Amino acid sequence: MTMPTADLTTQLTEQELVERWRAEELERAGYDPSAAAVLAASSSVDLHRAVDLLERGCPQAVALQILL
C-alpha cells in the first residue's frame, strides 16, 4: 500500500525541512548537489558564510575545506 504524497510531506521533521531548504540555497549559490547536501546537514556551517565564499570567487573545493 502506498501513501499519498501529502502524507509523506507531513512526515518530514522540521530539521529535514530546514536541511532541504539550506541545500537548495547552497545549490542556488553554486555548490554542486552533493556538496550542498553535506554543508546543509552540518549545523555548524554558517549558510551566509558558505554563500559568501563562492560569491567572492573561492573555489568550491577550498570553500568546503574552510567550512568543514
PDBQT receptor file of N, H, CA, C and O in Angstrom, charges set to zero:
ATOM      1  N   MET A   1       0.839  -1.175   0.000  1.00  0.00    +0.000 N 
ATOM      2  CA  MET A   1       0.000   0.000   0.000  1.00  0.00    +0.000 C 
ATOM      3  C   MET A   1       0.886   1.241   0.000  1.00  0.00    +0.000 C 
ATOM      4  O   MET A   1       1.816   1.343   0.800  1.00  0.00    +0.000 OA
ATOM      5  N   THR A   2       0.600   2.176  -0.889  1.00  0.00    +0.000 N 
ATOM      6  H   THR A   2      -0.155   2.093  -1.539  1.00  0.00    +0.000 HD
ATOM      7  CA  THR A   2       1.392   3.395  -0.963  1.00  0.00    +0.000 C 
ATOM      8  C   THR A   2       0.673   4.542  -0.261  1.00  0.00    +0.000 C 
ATOM      9  O   THR A   2      -0.554   4.572  -0.168  1.00  0.00    +0.000 OA
ATOM     10  N   MET A   3       1.478   5.486   0.230  1.00  0.00    +0.000 N 
ATOM     11  H   MET A   3       2.475   5.462   0.154  1.00  0.00    +0.000 HD
ATOM     12  CA  MET A   3       0.913   6.651   0.908  1.00  0.00    +0.000 C 
ATOM     13  C   MET A   3       0.749   7.788  -0.092  1.00  0.00    +0.000 C 
ATOM     14  O   MET A   3       1.579   7.955  -0.985  1.00  0.00    +0.000 OA
ATOM     15  N   PRO A   4      -0.301   8.559   0.052  1.00  0.00    +0.000 N 
ATOM     16  CA  PRO A   4      -0.437   9.749  -0.797  1.00  0.00    +0.000 C 
ATOM     17  C   PRO A   4       0.718  10.709  -0.530  1.00  0.00    +0.000 C 
ATOM     18  O   PRO A   4       1.282  10.724   0.565  1.00  0.00    +0.000 OA
ATOM     19  N   THR A   5       1.062  11.503  -1.527  1.00  0.00    +0.000 N 
ATOM     20  H   THR A   5       0.604  11.491  -2.415  1.00  0.00    +0.000 HD
ATOM     21  CA  THR A   5       2.162  12.451  -1.406  1.00  0.00    +0.000 C 
ATOM     22  C   THR A   5       1.972  13.384  -0.215  1.00  0.00    +0.000 C 
ATOM     23  O   THR A   5       2.939  13.690   0.482  1.00  0.00    +0.000 OA
ATOM     24  N   ALA A   6       0.772  13.833   0.029  1.00  0.00    +0.000 N 
ATOM     25  H   ALA A   6      -0.014  13.585  -0.537  1.00  0.00    +0.000 HD
ATOM     26  CA  ALA A   6       0.505  14.740   1.145  1.00  0.00    +0.000 C 
ATOM     27  C   ALA A   6       0.900  14.103   2.470  1.00  0.00    +0.000 C 
ATOM     28  O   ALA A   6       1.408  14.793   3.354  1.00  0.00    +0.000 OA
ATOM     29  N   ASP A   7       0.677  12.810   2.624  1.00  0.00    +0.000 N 
ATOM     30  H   ASP A   7       0.264  12.250   1.906  1.00  0.00    +0.000 HD
ATOM     31  CA  ASP A   7       1.039  12.121   3.856  1.00  0.00    +0.000 C 
ATOM     32  C   ASP A   7       2.556  12.034   4.018  1.00  0.00    +0.000 C 
ATOM     33  O   ASP A   7       3.065  12.142   5.133  1.00  0.00    +0.000 OA
ATOM     34  N   LEU A   8       3.268  11.844   2.932  1.00  0.00    +0.000 N 
ATOM     35  H   LEU A   8       2.854  11.757   2.026  1.00  0.00    +0.000 HD
ATOM     36  CA  LEU A   8       4.721  11.773   3.001  1.00  0.00    +0.000 C 
ATOM     37  C   LEU A   8       5.311  13.115   3.397  1.00  0.00    +0.000 C 
ATOM     38  O   LEU A   8       6.269  13.166   4.168  1.00  0.00    +0.000 OA
ATOM     39  N   THR A   9       4.758  14.191   2.886  1.00  0.00    +0.000 N 
ATOM     40  H   THR A   9       3.980  14.150   2.259  1.00  0.00    +0.000 HD
ATOM     41  CA  THR A   9       5.245  15.528   3.188  1.00  0.00    +0.000 C 
ATOM     42  C   THR A   9       5.081  15.856   4.662  1.00  0.00    +0.000 C 
ATOM     43  O   THR A   9       5.972  16.462   5.256  1.00  0.00    +0.000 OA
ATOM     44  N   THR A  10       3.982  15.476   5.256  1.00  0.00    +0.000 N 
ATOM     45  H   THR A  10       3.258  14.984   4.773  1.00  0.00    +0.000 HD
ATOM     46  CA  THR A  10       3.746  15.802   6.653  1.00  0.00    +0.000 C 
ATOM     47  C   THR A  10       4.646  15.004   7.581  1.00  0.00    +0.000 C 
ATOM     48  O   THR A  10       4.755  15.339   8.761  1.00  0.00    +0.000 OA
ATOM     49  N   GLN A  11       5.288  13.967   7.088  1.00  0.00    +0.000 N 
ATOM     50  H   GLN A  11       5.200  13.694   6.130  1.00  0.00    +0.000 HD
ATOM     51  CA  GLN A  11       6.155  13.154   7.922  1.00  0.00    +0.000 C 
ATOM     52  C   GLN A  11       7.573  13.715   8.026  1.00  0.00    +0.000 C 
ATOM     53  O   GLN A  11       8.366  13.221   8.827  1.00  0.00    +0.000 OA
ATOM     54  N   LEU A  12       7.905  14.729   7.240  1.00  0.00    +0.000 N 
ATOM     55  H   LEU A  12       7.260  15.130   6.589  1.00  0.00    +0.000 HD
ATOM     56  CA  LEU A  12       9.228  15.325   7.332  1.00  0.00    +0.000 C 
ATOM     57  C   LEU A  12       9.332  16.112   8.626  1.00  0.00    +0.000 C 
ATOM     58  O   LEU A  12       8.403  16.822   9.011  1.00  0.00    +0.000 OA
ATOM     59  N   THR A  13      10.463  15.981   9.290  1.00  0.00    +0.000 N 
ATOM     60  H   THR A  13      11.218  15.405   8.978  1.00  0.00    +0.000 HD
ATOM     61  CA  THR A  13      10.671  16.734  10.518  1.00  0.00    +0.000 C 
ATOM     62  C   THR A  13      11.067  18.168  10.169  1.00  0.00    +0.000 C 
ATOM     63  O   THR A  13      11.423  18.476   9.031  1.00  0.00    +0.000 OA
ATOM     64  N   GLU A  14      10.996  19.016  11.157  1.00  0.00    +0.000 N 
ATOM     65  H   GLU A  14      10.706  18.766  12.081  1.00  0.00    +0.000 HD
ATOM     66  CA  GLU A  14      11.401  20.404  10.944  1.00  0.00    +0.000 C 
ATOM     67  C   GLU A  14      12.869  20.468  10.529  1.00  0.00    +0.000 C 
ATOM     68  O   GLU A  14      13.234  21.262   9.662  1.00  0.00    +0.000 OA
ATOM     69  N   GLN A  15      13.701  19.646  11.135  1.00  0.00    +0.000 N 
ATOM     70  H   GLN A  15      13.404  19.001  11.839  1.00  0.00    +0.000 HD
ATOM     71  CA  GLN A  15      15.126  19.626  10.790  1.00  0.00    +0.000 C 
ATOM     72  C   GLN A  15      15.323  19.211   9.334  1.00  0.00    +0.000 C 
ATOM     73  O   GLN A  15      16.147  19.796   8.632  1.00  0.00    +0.000 OA
ATOM     74  N   GLU A  16      14.579  18.210   8.876  1.00  0.00    +0.000 N 
ATOM     75  H   GLU A  16      13.909  17.734   9.447  1.00  0.00    +0.000 HD
ATOM     76  CA  GLU A  16      14.687  17.779   7.477  1.00  0.00    +0.000 C 
ATOM     77  C   GLU A  16      14.259  18.892   6.533  1.00  0.00    +0.000 C 
ATOM     78  O   GLU A  16      14.880  19.092   5.489  1.00  0.00    +0.000 OA
ATOM     79  N   LEU A  17      13.220  19.608   6.884  1.00  0.00    +0.000 N 
ATOM     80  H   LEU A  17      12.715  19.446   7.732  1.00  0.00    +0.000 HD
ATOM     81  CA  LEU A  17      12.767  20.723   6.051  1.00  0.00    +0.000 C 
ATOM     82  C   LEU A  17      13.811  21.830   5.996  1.00  0.00    +0.000 C 
ATOM     83  O   LEU A  17      14.050  22.412   4.938  1.00  0.00    +0.000 OA
ATOM     84  N   VAL A  18      14.432  22.122   7.137  1.00  0.00    +0.000 N 
ATOM     85  H   VAL A  18      14.238  21.649   7.997  1.00  0.00    +0.000 HD
ATOM     86  CA  VAL A  18      15.474  23.147   7.188  1.00  0.00    +0.000 C 
ATOM     87  C   VAL A  18      16.673  22.712   6.362  1.00  0.00    +0.000 C 
ATOM     88  O   VAL A  18      17.216  23.512   5.599  1.00  0.00    +0.000 OA
ATOM     89  N   GLU A  19      17.097  21.462   6.497  1.00  0.00    +0.000 N 
ATOM     90  H   GLU A  19      16.656  20.812   7.116  1.00  0.00    +0.000 HD
ATOM     91  CA  GLU A  19      18.232  20.959   5.719  1.00  0.00    +0.000 C 
ATOM     92  C   GLU A  19      17.939  21.002   4.223  1.00  0.00    +0.000 C 
ATOM     93  O   GLU A  19      18.810  21.343   3.422  1.00  0.00    +0.000 OA
ATOM     94  N   ARG A  20      16.737  20.664   3.860  1.00  0.00    +0.000 N 
ATOM     95  H   ARG A  20      16.030  20.387   4.510  1.00  0.00    +0.000 HD
ATOM     96  CA  ARG A  20      16.345  20.702   2.447  1.00  0.00    +0.000 C 
ATOM     97  C   ARG A  20      16.419  22.136   1.909  1.00  0.00    +0.000 C 
ATOM     98  O   ARG A  20      16.926  22.374   0.813  1.00  0.00    +0.000 OA
ATOM     99  N   TRP A  21      15.906  23.082   2.698  1.00  0.00    +0.000 N 
ATOM    100  H   TRP A  21      15.494  22.888   3.588  1.00  0.00    +0.000 HD
ATOM    101  CA  TRP A  21      15.946  24.497   2.302  1.00  0.00    +0.000 C 
ATOM    102  C   TRP A  21      17.394  24.977   2.196  1.00  0.00    +0.000 C 
ATOM    103  O   TRP A  21      17.760  25.650   1.232  1.00  0.00    +0.000 OA
ATOM    104  N   ARG A  22      18.219  24.627   3.197  1.00  0.00    +0.000 N 
ATOM    105  H   ARG A  22      17.921  24.081   3.980  1.00  0.00    +0.000 HD
ATOM    106  CA  ARG A  22      19.627  25.040   3.175  1.00  0.00    +0.000 C 
ATOM    107  C   ARG A  22      20.333  24.481   1.935  1.00  0.00    +0.000 C 
ATOM    108  O   ARG A  22      21.100  25.191   1.285  1.00  0.00    +0.000 OA
ATOM    109  N   ALA A  23      20.079  23.228   1.614  1.00  0.00    +0.000 N 
ATOM    110  H   ALA A  23      19.456  22.651   2.142  1.00  0.00    +0.000 HD
ATOM    111  CA  ALA A  23      20.702  22.617   0.436  1.00  0.00    +0.000 C 
ATOM    112  C   ALA A  23      20.284  23.341  -0.840  1.00  0.00    +0.000 C 
ATOM    113  O   ALA A  23      21.109  23.576  -1.723  1.00  0.00    +0.000 OA
ATOM    114  N   GLU A  24      19.014  23.690  -0.934  1.00  0.00    +0.000 N 
ATOM    115  H   GLU A  24      18.344  23.499  -0.217  1.00  0.00    +0.000 HD
ATOM    116  CA  GLU A  24      18.535  24.421  -2.110  1.00  0.00    +0.000 C 
ATOM    117  C   GLU A  24      19.231  25.771  -2.230  1.00  0.00    +0.000 C 
ATOM    118  O   GLU A  24      19.627  26.170  -3.326  1.00  0.00    +0.000 OA
ATOM    119  N   GLU A  25      19.383  26.475  -1.113  1.00  0.00    +0.000 N 
ATOM    120  H   GLU A  25      19.062  26.150  -0.223  1.00  0.00    +0.000 HD
ATOM    121  CA  GLU A  25      20.058  27.775  -1.122  1.00  0.00    +0.000 C 
ATOM    122  C   GLU A  25      21.532  27.626  -1.514  1.00  0.00    +0.000 C 
ATOM    123  O   GLU A  25      22.067  28.449  -2.256  1.00  0.00    +0.000 OA
ATOM    124  N   LEU A  26      22.170  26.597  -1.023  1.00  0.00    +0.000 N 
ATOM    125  H   LEU A  26      21.735  25.928  -0.420  1.00  0.00    +0.000 HD
ATOM    126  CA  LEU A  26      23.575  26.369  -1.349  1.00  0.00    +0.000 C 
ATOM    127  C   LEU A  26      23.752  25.997  -2.819  1.00  0.00    +0.000 C 
ATOM    128  O   LEU A  26      24.710  26.433  -3.458  1.00  0.00    +0.000 OA
ATOM    129  N   GLU A  27      22.848  25.206  -3.350  1.00  0.00    +0.000 N 
ATOM    130  H   GLU A  27      22.070  24.852  -2.831  1.00  0.00    +0.000 HD
ATOM    131  CA  GLU A  27      22.901  24.876  -4.778  1.00  0.00    +0.000 C 
ATOM    132  C   GLU A  27      22.675  26.131  -5.618  1.00  0.00    +0.000 C 
ATOM    133  O   GLU A  27      23.341  26.344  -6.631  1.00  0.00    +0.000 OA
ATOM    134  N   ARG A  28      21.735  26.949  -5.186  1.00  0.00    +0.000 N 
ATOM    135  H   ARG A  28      21.194  26.776  -4.363  1.00  0.00    +0.000 HD
ATOM    136  CA  ARG A  28      21.460  28.200  -5.897  1.00  0.00    +0.000 C 
ATOM    137  C   ARG A  28      22.702  29.100  -5.911  1.00  0.00    +0.000 C 
ATOM    138  O   ARG A  28      22.931  29.842  -6.867  1.00  0.00    +0.000 OA
ATOM    139  N   ALA A  29      23.496  29.023  -4.843  1.00  0.00    +0.000 N 
ATOM    140  H   ALA A  29      23.310  28.421  -4.067  1.00  0.00    +0.000 HD
ATOM    141  CA  ALA A  29      24.713  29.828  -4.739  1.00  0.00    +0.000 C 
ATOM    142  C   ALA A  29      25.842  29.282  -5.614  1.00  0.00    +0.000 C 
ATOM    143  O   ALA A  29      26.792  30.000  -5.927  1.00  0.00    +0.000 OA
ATOM    144  N   GLY A  30      25.734  27.988  -6.015  1.00  0.00    +0.000 N 
ATOM    145  H   GLY A  30      24.962  27.405  -5.761  1.00  0.00    +0.000 HD
ATOM    146  CA  GLY A  30      26.737  27.435  -6.902  1.00  0.00    +0.000 C 
ATOM    147  C   GLY A  30      27.401  26.148  -6.449  1.00  0.00    +0.000 C 
ATOM    148  O   GLY A  30      28.251  25.612  -7.160  1.00  0.00    +0.000 OA
ATOM    149  N   TYR A  31      27.030  25.638  -5.274  1.00  0.00    +0.000 N 
ATOM    150  H   TYR A  31      26.339  26.073  -4.696  1.00  0.00    +0.000 HD
ATOM    151  CA  TYR A  31      27.575  24.356  -4.830  1.00  0.00    +0.000 C 
ATOM    152  C   TYR A  31      26.897  23.228  -5.605  1.00  0.00    +0.000 C 
ATOM    153  O   TYR A  31      25.715  23.312  -5.939  1.00  0.00    +0.000 OA
ATOM    154  N   ASP A  32      27.667  22.164  -5.889  1.00  0.00    +0.000 N 
ATOM    155  H   ASP A  32      28.627  22.096  -5.619  1.00  0.00    +0.000 HD
ATOM    156  CA  ASP A  32      27.033  21.019  -6.545  1.00  0.00    +0.000 C 
ATOM    157  C   ASP A  32      26.132  20.325  -5.523  1.00  0.00    +0.000 C 
ATOM    158  O   ASP A  32      26.315  20.506  -4.319  1.00  0.00    +0.000 OA
ATOM    159  N   PRO A  33      25.165  19.537  -5.986  1.00  0.00    +0.000 N 
ATOM    160  CA  PRO A  33      24.184  18.932  -5.071  1.00  0.00    +0.000 C 
ATOM    161  C   PRO A  33      24.779  18.127  -3.919  1.00  0.00    +0.000 C 
ATOM    162  O   PRO A  33      24.277  18.203  -2.797  1.00  0.00    +0.000 OA
ATOM    163  N   SER A  34      25.837  17.360  -4.171  1.00  0.00    +0.000 N 
ATOM    164  H   SER A  34      26.245  17.298  -5.082  1.00  0.00    +0.000 HD
ATOM    165  CA  SER A  34      26.393  16.550  -3.077  1.00  0.00    +0.000 C 
ATOM    166  C   SER A  34      27.087  17.428  -2.036  1.00  0.00    +0.000 C 
ATOM    167  O   SER A  34      26.957  17.176  -0.838  1.00  0.00    +0.000 OA
ATOM    168  N   ALA A  35      27.812  18.441  -2.466  1.00  0.00    +0.000 N 
ATOM    169  H   ALA A  35      27.918  18.645  -3.440  1.00  0.00    +0.000 HD
ATOM    170  CA  ALA A  35      28.463  19.357  -1.522  1.00  0.00    +0.000 C 
ATOM    171  C   ALA A  35      27.412  20.143  -0.748  1.00  0.00    +0.000 C 
ATOM    172  O   ALA A  35      27.552  20.359   0.456  1.00  0.00    +0.000 OA
ATOM    173  N   ALA A  36      26.365  20.567  -1.439  1.00  0.00    +0.000 N 
ATOM    174  H   ALA A  36      26.252  20.391  -2.417  1.00  0.00    +0.000 HD
ATOM    175  CA  ALA A  36      25.293  21.311  -0.779  1.00  0.00    +0.000 C 
ATOM    176  C   ALA A  36      24.625  20.466   0.296  1.00  0.00    +0.000 C 
ATOM    177  O   ALA A  36      24.297  20.970   1.370  1.00  0.00    +0.000 OA
ATOM    178  N   ALA A  37      24.424  19.188   0.015  1.00  0.00    +0.000 N 
ATOM    179  H   ALA A  37      24.690  18.778  -0.858  1.00  0.00    +0.000 HD
ATOM    180  CA  ALA A  37      23.789  18.291   0.992  1.00  0.00    +0.000 C 
ATOM    181  C   ALA A  37      24.659  18.130   2.233  1.00  0.00    +0.000 C 
ATOM    182  O   ALA A  37      24.154  18.149   3.355  1.00  0.00    +0.000 OA
ATOM    183  N   VAL A  38      25.960  17.972   2.033  1.00  0.00    +0.000 N 
ATOM    184  H   VAL A  38      26.370  17.957   1.121  1.00  0.00    +0.000 HD
ATOM    185  CA  VAL A  38      26.879  17.821   3.167  1.00  0.00    +0.000 C 
ATOM    186  C   VAL A  38      26.885  19.087   4.014  1.00  0.00    +0.000 C 
ATOM    187  O   VAL A  38      26.787  19.019   5.239  1.00  0.00    +0.000 OA
ATOM    188  N   LEU A  39      26.999  20.233   3.368  1.00  0.00    +0.000 N 
ATOM    189  H   LEU A  39      27.078  20.289   2.373  1.00  0.00    +0.000 HD
ATOM    190  CA  LEU A  39      27.014  21.502   4.104  1.00  0.00    +0.000 C 
ATOM    191  C   LEU A  39      25.686  21.744   4.810  1.00  0.00    +0.000 C 
ATOM    192  O   LEU A  39      25.660  22.190   5.957  1.00  0.00    +0.000 OA
ATOM    193  N   ALA A  40      24.591  21.451   4.129  1.00  0.00    +0.000 N 
ATOM    194  H   ALA A  40      24.613  21.088   3.197  1.00  0.00    +0.000 HD
ATOM    195  CA  ALA A  40      23.263  21.683   4.706  1.00  0.00    +0.000 C 
ATOM    196  C   ALA A  40      23.028  20.834   5.946  1.00  0.00    +0.000 C 
ATOM    197  O   ALA A  40      22.343  21.263   6.875  1.00  0.00    +0.000 OA
ATOM    198  N   ALA A  41      23.585  19.646   5.963  1.00  0.00    +0.000 N 
ATOM    199  H   ALA A  41      24.141  19.298   5.208  1.00  0.00    +0.000 HD
ATOM    200  CA  ALA A  41      23.380  18.735   7.089  1.00  0.00    +0.000 C 
ATOM    201  C   ALA A  41      24.228  19.097   8.306  1.00  0.00    +0.000 C 
ATOM    202  O   ALA A  41      23.976  18.620   9.413  1.00  0.00    +0.000 OA
ATOM    203  N   SER A  42      25.224  19.936   8.094  1.00  0.00    +0.000 N 
ATOM    204  H   SER A  42      25.429  20.324   7.195  1.00  0.00    +0.000 HD
ATOM    205  CA  SER A  42      26.107  20.317   9.202  1.00  0.00    +0.000 C 
ATOM    206  C   SER A  42      25.601  21.613   9.829  1.00  0.00    +0.000 C 
ATOM    207  O   SER A  42      25.692  22.683   9.226  1.00  0.00    +0.000 OA
ATOM    208  N   SER A  43      25.073  21.507  11.032  1.00  0.00    +0.000 N 
ATOM    209  H   SER A  43      24.999  20.638  11.522  1.00  0.00    +0.000 HD
ATOM    210  CA  SER A  43      24.516  22.686  11.698  1.00  0.00    +0.000 C 
ATOM    211  C   SER A  43      25.592  23.693  12.085  1.00  0.00    +0.000 C 
ATOM    212  O   SER A  43      25.274  24.843  12.391  1.00  0.00    +0.000 OA
ATOM    213  N   SER A  44      26.859  23.286  12.077  1.00  0.00    +0.000 N 
ATOM    214  H   SER A  44      27.117  22.352  11.828  1.00  0.00    +0.000 HD
ATOM    215  CA  SER A  44      27.936  24.217  12.424  1.00  0.00    +0.000 C 
ATOM    216  C   SER A  44      28.352  25.101  11.243  1.00  0.00    +0.000 C 
ATOM    217  O   SER A  44      29.107  26.056  11.421  1.00  0.00    +0.000 OA
ATOM    218  N   VAL A  45      27.867  24.787  10.047  1.00  0.00    +0.000 N 
ATOM    219  H   VAL A  45      27.253  24.011   9.902  1.00  0.00    +0.000 HD
ATOM    220  CA  VAL A  45      28.202  25.578   8.862  1.00  0.00    +0.000 C 
ATOM    221  C   VAL A  45      27.238  26.756   8.749  1.00  0.00    +0.000 C 
ATOM    222  O   VAL A  45      26.020  26.584   8.695  1.00  0.00    +0.000 OA
ATOM    223  N   ASP A  46      27.812  27.952   8.716  1.00  0.00    +0.000 N 
ATOM    224  H   ASP A  46      28.801  28.092   8.761  1.00  0.00    +0.000 HD
ATOM    225  CA  ASP A  46      27.020  29.167   8.562  1.00  0.00    +0.000 C 
ATOM    226  C   ASP A  46      26.647  29.321   7.083  1.00  0.00    +0.000 C 
ATOM    227  O   ASP A  46      27.521  29.436   6.223  1.00  0.00    +0.000 OA
ATOM    228  N   LEU A  47      25.363  29.322   6.804  1.00  0.00    +0.000 N 
ATOM    229  H   LEU A  47      24.654  29.229   7.503  1.00  0.00    +0.000 HD
ATOM    230  CA  LEU A  47      24.869  29.393   5.430  1.00  0.00    +0.000 C 
ATOM    231  C   LEU A  47      25.366  30.656   4.729  1.00  0.00    +0.000 C 
ATOM    232  O   LEU A  47      25.813  30.596   3.584  1.00  0.00    +0.000 OA
ATOM    233  N   HIS A  48      25.291  31.791   5.408  1.00  0.00    +0.000 N 
ATOM    234  H   HIS A  48      24.928  31.840   6.339  1.00  0.00    +0.000 HD
ATOM    235  CA  HIS A  48      25.703  33.050   4.788  1.00  0.00    +0.000 C 
ATOM    236  C   HIS A  48      27.197  33.051   4.459  1.00  0.00    +0.000 C 
ATOM    237  O   HIS A  48      27.609  33.563   3.418  1.00  0.00    +0.000 OA
ATOM    238  N   ARG A  49      27.992  32.483   5.339  1.00  0.00    +0.000 N 
ATOM    239  H   ARG A  49      27.657  32.067   6.184  1.00  0.00    +0.000 HD
ATOM    240  CA  ARG A  49      29.434  32.402   5.075  1.00  0.00    +0.000 C 
ATOM    241  C   ARG A  49      29.705  31.490   3.883  1.00  0.00    +0.000 C 
ATOM    242  O   ARG A  49      30.546  31.798   3.039  1.00  0.00    +0.000 OA
ATOM    243  N   ALA A  50      28.994  30.372   3.818  1.00  0.00    +0.000 N 
ATOM    244  H   ALA A  50      28.311  30.122   4.505  1.00  0.00    +0.000 HD
ATOM    245  CA  ALA A  50      29.181  29.427   2.717  1.00  0.00    +0.000 C 
ATOM    246  C   ALA A  50      28.854  30.084   1.377  1.00  0.00    +0.000 C 
ATOM    247  O   ALA A  50      29.589  29.917   0.404  1.00  0.00    +0.000 OA
ATOM    248  N   VAL A  51      27.767  30.818   1.330  1.00  0.00    +0.000 N 
ATOM    249  H   VAL A  51      27.170  30.954   2.120  1.00  0.00    +0.000 HD
ATOM    250  CA  VAL A  51      27.371  31.504   0.103  1.00  0.00    +0.000 C 
ATOM    251  C   VAL A  51      28.376  32.606  -0.232  1.00  0.00    +0.000 C 
ATOM    252  O   VAL A  51      28.777  32.763  -1.385  1.00  0.00    +0.000 OA
ATOM    253  N   ASP A  52      28.776  33.362   0.787  1.00  0.00    +0.000 N 
ATOM    254  H   ASP A  52      28.450  33.234   1.724  1.00  0.00    +0.000 HD
ATOM    255  CA  ASP A  52      29.701  34.472   0.593  1.00  0.00    +0.000 C 
ATOM    256  C   ASP A  52      31.035  34.010   0.013  1.00  0.00    +0.000 C 
ATOM    257  O   ASP A  52      31.619  34.693  -0.828  1.00  0.00    +0.000 OA
ATOM    258  N   LEU A  53      31.511  32.863   0.460  1.00  0.00    +0.000 N 
ATOM    259  H   LEU A  53      31.036  32.309   1.143  1.00  0.00    +0.000 HD
ATOM    260  CA  LEU A  53      32.782  32.362  -0.058  1.00  0.00    +0.000 C 
ATOM    261  C   LEU A  53      32.729  32.187  -1.580  1.00  0.00    +0.000 C 
ATOM    262  O   LEU A  53      33.654  32.590  -2.285  1.00  0.00    +0.000 OA
ATOM    263  N   LEU A  54      31.662  31.594  -2.074  1.00  0.00    +0.000 N 
ATOM    264  H   LEU A  54      30.911  31.267  -1.500  1.00  0.00    +0.000 HD
ATOM    265  CA  LEU A  54      31.556  31.402  -3.528  1.00  0.00    +0.000 C 
ATOM    266  C   LEU A  54      31.357  32.731  -4.249  1.00  0.00    +0.000 C 
ATOM    267  O   LEU A  54      31.912  32.947  -5.326  1.00  0.00    +0.000 OA
ATOM    268  N   GLU A  55      30.566  33.619  -3.653  1.00  0.00    +0.000 N 
ATOM    269  H   GLU A  55      30.115  33.443  -2.778  1.00  0.00    +0.000 HD
ATOM    270  CA  GLU A  55      30.333  34.927  -4.274  1.00  0.00    +0.000 C 
ATOM    271  C   GLU A  55      31.625  35.728  -4.406  1.00  0.00    +0.000 C 
ATOM    272  O   GLU A  55      31.761  36.551  -5.312  1.00  0.00    +0.000 OA
ATOM    273  N   ARG A  56      32.566  35.485  -3.504  1.00  0.00    +0.000 N 
ATOM    274  H   ARG A  56      32.455  34.816  -2.769  1.00  0.00    +0.000 HD
ATOM    275  CA  ARG A  56      33.855  36.189  -3.542  1.00  0.00    +0.000 C 
ATOM    276  C   ARG A  56      34.877  35.479  -4.426  1.00  0.00    +0.000 C 
ATOM    277  O   ARG A  56      36.032  35.898  -4.505  1.00  0.00    +0.000 OA
ATOM    278  N   GLY A  57      34.450  34.406  -5.089  1.00  0.00    +0.000 N 
ATOM    279  H   GLY A  57      33.512  34.066  -5.024  1.00  0.00    +0.000 HD
ATOM    280  CA  GLY A  57      35.315  33.721  -6.038  1.00  0.00    +0.000 C 
ATOM    281  C   GLY A  57      36.099  32.545  -5.489  1.00  0.00    +0.000 C 
ATOM    282  O   GLY A  57      36.973  32.015  -6.174  1.00  0.00    +0.000 OA
ATOM    283  N   CYS A  58      35.809  32.135  -4.287  1.00  0.00    +0.000 N 
ATOM    284  H   CYS A  58      35.098  32.566  -3.731  1.00  0.00    +0.000 HD
ATOM    285  CA  CYS A  58      36.500  30.994  -3.691  1.00  0.00    +0.000 C 
ATOM    286  C   CYS A  58      36.064  29.719  -4.425  1.00  0.00    +0.000 C 
ATOM    287  O   CYS A  58      34.867  29.492  -4.600  1.00  0.00    +0.000 OA
ATOM    288  N   PRO A  59      37.013  28.890  -4.854  1.00  0.00    +0.000 N 
ATOM    289  CA  PRO A  59      36.636  27.627  -5.485  1.00  0.00    +0.000 C 
ATOM    290  C   PRO A  59      35.879  26.741  -4.485  1.00  0.00    +0.000 C 
ATOM    291  O   PRO A  59      36.147  26.778  -3.284  1.00  0.00    +0.000 OA
ATOM    292  N   GLN A  60      34.949  25.961  -4.988  1.00  0.00    +0.000 N 
ATOM    293  H   GLN A  60      34.731  25.931  -5.964  1.00  0.00    +0.000 HD
ATOM    294  CA  GLN A  60      34.136  25.118  -4.122  1.00  0.00    +0.000 C 
ATOM    295  C   GLN A  60      34.980  24.205  -3.236  1.00  0.00    +0.000 C 
ATOM    296  O   GLN A  60      34.693  24.066  -2.047  1.00  0.00    +0.000 OA
ATOM    297  N   ALA A  61      36.003  23.590  -3.788  1.00  0.00    +0.000 N 
ATOM    298  H   ALA A  61      36.237  23.702  -4.754  1.00  0.00    +0.000 HD
ATOM    299  CA  ALA A  61      36.833  22.663  -3.014  1.00  0.00    +0.000 C 
ATOM    300  C   ALA A  61      37.487  23.369  -1.823  1.00  0.00    +0.000 C 
ATOM    301  O   ALA A  61      37.568  22.809  -0.730  1.00  0.00    +0.000 OA
ATOM    302  N   VAL A  62      37.948  24.592  -2.041  1.00  0.00    +0.000 N 
ATOM    303  H   VAL A  62      37.882  25.047  -2.929  1.00  0.00    +0.000 HD
ATOM    304  CA  VAL A  62      38.574  25.360  -0.965  1.00  0.00    +0.000 C 
ATOM    305  C   VAL A  62      37.520  25.789   0.045  1.00  0.00    +0.000 C 
ATOM    306  O   VAL A  62      37.764  25.743   1.251  1.00  0.00    +0.000 OA
ATOM    307  N   ALA A  63      36.360  26.203  -0.431  1.00  0.00    +0.000 N 
ATOM    308  H   ALA A  63      36.162  26.240  -1.410  1.00  0.00    +0.000 HD
ATOM    309  CA  ALA A  63      35.266  26.596   0.471  1.00  0.00    +0.000 C 
ATOM    310  C   ALA A  63      34.886  25.435   1.380  1.00  0.00    +0.000 C 
ATOM    311  O   ALA A  63      34.656  25.632   2.573  1.00  0.00    +0.000 OA
ATOM    312  N   LEU A  64      34.820  24.231   0.830  1.00  0.00    +0.000 N 
ATOM    313  H   LEU A  64      35.007  24.071  -0.139  1.00  0.00    +0.000 HD
ATOM    314  CA  LEU A  64      34.495  23.054   1.634  1.00  0.00    +0.000 C 
ATOM    315  C   LEU A  64      35.551  22.802   2.709  1.00  0.00    +0.000 C 
ATOM    316  O   LEU A  64      35.213  22.448   3.839  1.00  0.00    +0.000 OA
ATOM    317  N   GLN A  65      36.813  22.981   2.368  1.00  0.00    +0.000 N 
ATOM    318  H   GLN A  65      37.087  23.269   1.450  1.00  0.00    +0.000 HD
ATOM    319  CA  GLN A  65      37.890  22.802   3.350  1.00  0.00    +0.000 C 
ATOM    320  C   GLN A  65      37.761  23.838   4.465  1.00  0.00    +0.000 C 
ATOM    321  O   GLN A  65      37.971  23.514   5.633  1.00  0.00    +0.000 OA
ATOM    322  N   ILE A  66      37.426  25.058   4.124  1.00  0.00    +0.000 N 
ATOM    323  H   ILE A  66      37.255  25.321   3.175  1.00  0.00    +0.000 HD
ATOM    324  CA  ILE A  66      37.282  26.125   5.122  1.00  0.00    +0.000 C 
ATOM    325  C   ILE A  66      36.093  25.841   6.019  1.00  0.00    +0.000 C 
ATOM    326  O   ILE A  66      36.191  25.964   7.240  1.00  0.00    +0.000 OA
ATOM    327  N   LEU A  67      34.969  25.459   5.423  1.00  0.00    +0.000 N 
ATOM    328  H   LEU A  67      34.890  25.358   4.431  1.00  0.00    +0.000 HD
ATOM    329  CA  LEU A  67      33.730  25.312   6.168  1.00  0.00    +0.000 C 
ATOM    330  C   LEU A  67      33.658  24.029   6.986  1.00  0.00    +0.000 C 
ATOM    331  O   LEU A  67      33.029  24.000   8.044  1.00  0.00    +0.000 OA
ATOM    332  N   LEU A  68      34.287  22.990   6.508  1.00  0.00    +0.000 N 
ATOM    333  H   LEU A  68      34.798  23.015   5.649  1.00  0.00    +0.000 HD
ATOM    334  CA  LEU A  68      34.207  21.695   7.203  1.00  0.00    +0.000 C 
ATOM    335  C   LEU A  68      35.497  21.454   7.949  1.00  0.00    +0.000 C 
ATOM    336  O   LEU A  68      35.648  20.422   8.604  1.00  0.00    +0.000 OA
TER     337      LEU A  68
